[in-house]
């Protein structure tokens, strides 16, 4: 039982793998250009992966970091 990851971890991993498969070119572009993580967040999340009603969490997080 302890050798297998929890269901939550398994779902997170699967979601991450799907995201990487769907946006491999974008992640590769970011990695090769050696730009900041903020640029990856903008390029991957805000401009591609997230729907417009899902973007508020990224904006809120950035605002909290600036405080």
TAWO-V279965 format. One record per residue. N is the residue number from 1. RES is the residue in one letter. PSI is psi as a letter, one per 30 degrees, with the letter a starting at -180 (none if undefined). D_LAST is the distance of its C-alpha to the last C-alpha in Angstrom with 1 decimal. Layout:
N & RES & PSI & D_LAST
N & RES & PSI & D_LAST
This chain:
1 & X & e & 43.1
2 & X & f & 40.6
3 & X & f & 41.3
4 & X & k & 40.0
5 & X & l & 36.2
6 & X & l & 35.1
7 & X & e & 35.2
8 & X & e & 31.4
9 & X & e & 31.3
10 & X & e & 34.2
11 & X & e & 32.6
12 & X & e & 29.3
13 & X & e & 31.5
14 & X & e & 33.6
15 & X & e & 30.7
16 & X & e & 29.4
17 & X & e & 32.9
18 & X & e & 33.4
19 & X & e & 30.2
20 & X & e & 31.3
21 & X & e & 34.8
22 & X & f & 33.7
23 & X & h & 31.3
24 & X & e & 33.0
25 & X & e & 33.5
26 & X & e & 29.8
27 & X & e & 28.7
28 & X & e & 31.6
29 & X & e & 30.7
30 & X & e & 27.2
31 & X & e & 28.7
32 & X & e & 31.3
33 & X & f & 29.1
34 & X & h & 26.8
35 & X & l & 23.7
36 & X & l & 20.1
37 & X & e & 19.0
38 & X & e & 16.7
39 & X & e & 20.1
40 & X & e & 21.7
41 & X & e & 19.2
42 & X & e & 19.9
43 & X & e & 23.6
44 & X & e & 24.3
45 & X & e & 22.2
46 & X & e & 21.2
47 & X & f & 24.5
48 & X & d & 27.0
49 & X & e & 26.6
50 & X & k & 24.5
51 & X & l & 26.0
52 & X & e & 24.2
53 & X & f & 23.6
54 & X & f & 22.0
55 & X & f & 19.4
56 & X & e & 16.8
57 & X & e & 15.7
58 & X & e & 14.8
59 & X & e & 12.9
60 & X & e & 11.0
61 & X & e & 10.3
62 & X & e & 9.1
63 & X & e & 6.7
64 & X & e & 5.4
65 & X & f & 5.5
66 & X & f & 3.8
67 & X & none & 0.0
